[in-house]
Amino acid sequence: MRIPLTPGERTGKMRSSQVQTYSTDELTALWQNGLPFDRLLLLLALNGGFGRGEIASLELADVHLHQEHRHGRELGYHGSAQDSWIFRMRPKTGVYGEFKLWPETVQAIKWWLTRREQIAIAPGVTTLLVNQNGFRYDTPTKGNNSNPQIPSFWARLTAKIKNTQEFRSLSFNKLRKTAGNLIRSESTGEIAAIFLCHGRPVKSDELLDLYTNRPFGKVFAAIDRVGERLSSVWQTVANPFPEGRKETLLTLTPKTIRRVKHLKAMGHTVAYIADSLSISKEAVRHAAKQPLAGESNHARADLMAEAGE
């Protein structure tokens, strides 16, 4: 049944920008202030139009680095063996999608894969992204609620930026809308719908997909143009995925940090805590200094200063 809009709701739609998206300046602030894992999330969201659900469910087998497109001839797409891709079904709609990866996204994925190898993966977990305990980022909580980790990462990053400048508090999933908006601005509404894995990219023709192939070649071209458009954002950080101590600790969960702090307060040694929780000694030392929700902004600022953020 159709629910009529109130006058206030109708008025809210009377504007040219009816979807909240990140501006280029805001994307730059996120890129500059984020940790490497934050930047990985940012790139996946923008490059593939992924929300938290799509990112959390992305399988290792969906990612194909440095290879020609497997159906390039049928698509009329002429790529090279240096191209990289994500081929996957969108869990929410069951619609198939293909995404050509930017060089920055490939760099981020390679960076992450080296760190993923250091994590004890839980049985049956085959997703690209896992937390420090080896579980998927869409694993429900004990109370069977939605997993809050990715939104928590984004809220932390947003709060960090807002400490130094005016910045809107937009949700992580606004990156998916930003990506779709960028693709549409570089191509057409149909291409944006295909990019976003919508069920019917041409609303007036429900049989179109039964008689034609989706023009993924045009999607790849639009993705390339968006990548060029955002290149000025990526260039603001000289080395966005450095090798070093901090980058091995990015997936520490609040639960792990609390356990470290509890064991530390009981007087246990770093070696004992690391062995008990199956994490590195560096991770124990880092977690012991990490502020949790509710700690003061001064404590959080002190940690950032010590970490060189």
N, C-alpha and C positions, 0 to 999 in steps of 0.2 A: 504494500500500500504506500502511496506517495504522501509524504509528510510535507505540508506547505511551509515555506520559509517565512520567518518573521520579517517585518520591515527592516530591522537592524541587520539581519543576515543577508537580505537582498542588497542593502546598501554596502555591506562589506565586500560583495562581489564586484561592485562598480569601480574597478580600478584596473589598470593595465597589468600590474604585477600582483596576481592573485595567489601565487605559490611562493612561499618563503624559500629562498635559496641563498647560498653564500656568495658574497661578492669576491672579486679577485683579491682585493685588499685583505679580506677576512681569510681567504685561503692562504695567502702569504703569511699572515700572522700564525695560522695553525701550523704551517710547514716550518716556520722559523722557530717556534716555541715548542713544538712537539718532540718527543723522544723518537728514536728510529722506529719503534713499534707503532707509535701513533702515525708516523709518516707512511708506514706500510698500510695501515688501515685506510688512510686518506687516499692513497694511490689506488688501492683495490676498489674503493667505493666510487671514485671518479672515473676510473678506466673502464669499469664494468657496469656502472650503474647499480652497485650492490648496496643494499641496506644491511643492517646487522644480521638478519636471518640468512641472507645470501652469503655473506662473508663467513659466518660461523659454520655453514654447511658445505662450504667449498671443499671438494675432495682433492687430494693430491693427484689423483688420476685425471682430474679436470684440467690440470695445468700442463702445457706442452711448450717447453722452452727450446728455442733455436732449431726450428724445423719448418719446412715448407707447409703450407696449408694442405691438408689431406684431400680436399676436393677443390683445389684451386682452379683446375681446368674447367670443371662444371660451372663454377661461379664466374669464370672469366677473369679471375684474379691472378695477377702475375706478381708473386712475392719472391722471397728468397729463403735460403736455409737459415738465415739469421733472424727470421721472424719468430715471434713467440705468441702463444694463444691461450685462451681459456675456452673450452667447449663444455657446456653443462646445461642441465635442465633446471629451470627455476623451480625450487621446491613449492612455492606458494601456488603457482599456476600450472606447473607441469609443462611449460612452454620451453622449447629448446632455444639456446642462444649461443652466439659465437662472438668473441671479443679479441681484437688484435691488441697486444700489450705494448705500452710505451717502453722505451729503454729504461726509464726510471722505475717503472713497475717491475721489470725483469731484475734490475739491480736489487730492489727491495725484497723480492721473492728469494733470490739467491742468498742474500744476507740472512733472511729468516731461516732458510733450509739448513744452514750451518748451525744455527742455534737450536733448531728443532731436534737435530741429531743428539744434542746433549741432554734432552729431556726423556725421562722414562715414560713412554707412551702407554696409556691404559689399554688393556685388551680390547680389540675390536675397533679402536679409534683410527680412522684413516683420513681425517680431515687435514687440510693444509695447516690451519691454525689450531694450536692446543695451548692450554695454560701450563703453568709451571708444574702442576700435578699430573699433566698428561691427558687431561680431559678436554672434550670439545667445549667451545664457547657457547653452545646452545644446550648444554646439559642442564636440565631443570634443577632448581634448588631442592633441598630436603623437604621443603613445604610445597613442592611441585609448582613453584612460581617460575616466571621467565628468568633466565640467566641474566644478571645485571652487570657482568664484567665489562663488556664493550661500552655500554652507556656510561659506566663508571670511569673508564679511561677517558672518555670524551668530556665528561663533566669536570674531571681533574684538569685536563688541558684547557678547557674554557675558563675555569676559575683562575688558572695561572695567568692567562692572557689578561683577564679582567683586573688583575692586581696592578697592571701597568698601563692599561689603556681602555678606552671605551670599546666594548665588544658585546655583540648580541649573544644571548644564550639560546642557540639553536640545537636541536637534537642531532644525534649522529645520522639518523635516516634522512635528514635534510640534504646530506651529500648525494644521496641517490637522486633526489629531485634536482639538485644542482647539475648533476651529470646529464640527466635527461634534458634539462633546459639548454645546456651547452650544445648537446648533439642536435637538438631541434634548430638552434640558431645557426648551426653550420650546415644543416641539411633541410629535411622536411619533417612534418609530423609523423608520417608513416615510418620513416627511418628511426625517429626517436622511439616510436612504439615498439619497433622490432628490437632496438637496443635495450629497451626496458623489459623485454619479454612479455609484452601484453598479448592476450589471447587473440584479439582481432585488431591488427594495426589499421585496417581500413574499415571503419565502423559500418559503412553502407554496404559492404560486400562480405557476408559471412562465409561464402564459398571460395573466396580468393585463394586461401591456402590449400584448397583441394585441387586447384588447377595450375598454380604457379609456385615456383620456389621463392622463398624470401630472399631479397637482394642483399645478402650479407656483404657483398663487395662494396656496396654503397655505405653500409654501416662502417666497414673498416676505413674507408676514405674519410668519413666524418670523424671517427675516432682519431685518425692521424691529424686532422685539422684542429681538433680540440687540444690534442697534445702539443701542437705547435703554439697554440694560443696560450697554453699554461706554462710554456717553457720558461717564461720570465719568472714565474713563481719558483720553479725548481732551482733556478740559477741563484737564488738568494742565499742558499746554503752550500758552501763549498764542498763539504763531505757529509752528506745526509745519513750515510750508513757506515760509520767508522767502526773499525775493529777496536775493541777495548773492553774494560771492566764493566761499565754501566750497561752496555748493550746485551750482556748475557743475563741481565736481571729484569728484563722488561715485563716478563709474564708472571712475576710474583703476585699472588692473589692476596686480598686483604686477610683471608683466613690464614694463609701461610705466614703472613707478617705477624698476625696476632699470636700464632703458635710460637714463632721465634721469640717474640717479646716475652711470652709467658715462661718459656723454658729458660730464657736469659735471666728473668727475675728470680727464678728458682736456683740460680747459681750454676747452671750447667755450662760446660765449655763450648766454644765454637765448634770444635771437632765433634762433640757428642750431638749437638743440635743438627749439624749438617748430616751426620750419619742417620739420625732418627727420622729426619724429614726428607732424606734423599735429595738434598740440594747441596750446592757448593759452599765452601767456607766463605767465599766472597759474597754469596747471596745472603748468608746468615748475617755477616757484618753490615751489609746494606740494609737488610730488613730491620735490624735492631735500631737503625737510625731513622727509618721511614715513618713519617707522621701518619696516623690513621685518621679517619673521619672524626671530626670533633676536636682535634688538636688545633692549637692557635695558628693564625696566619703567620705569626712570627716564627713558630717552629718550622712551618712549611718553607718559609723563605730561607731560614737557616740551612735547611737540608739542600735546597736548590743551590745556594751559594757554595756549600761544601762540595756538591756534585759538579759544580762548574756550569750550571744551567744558565 
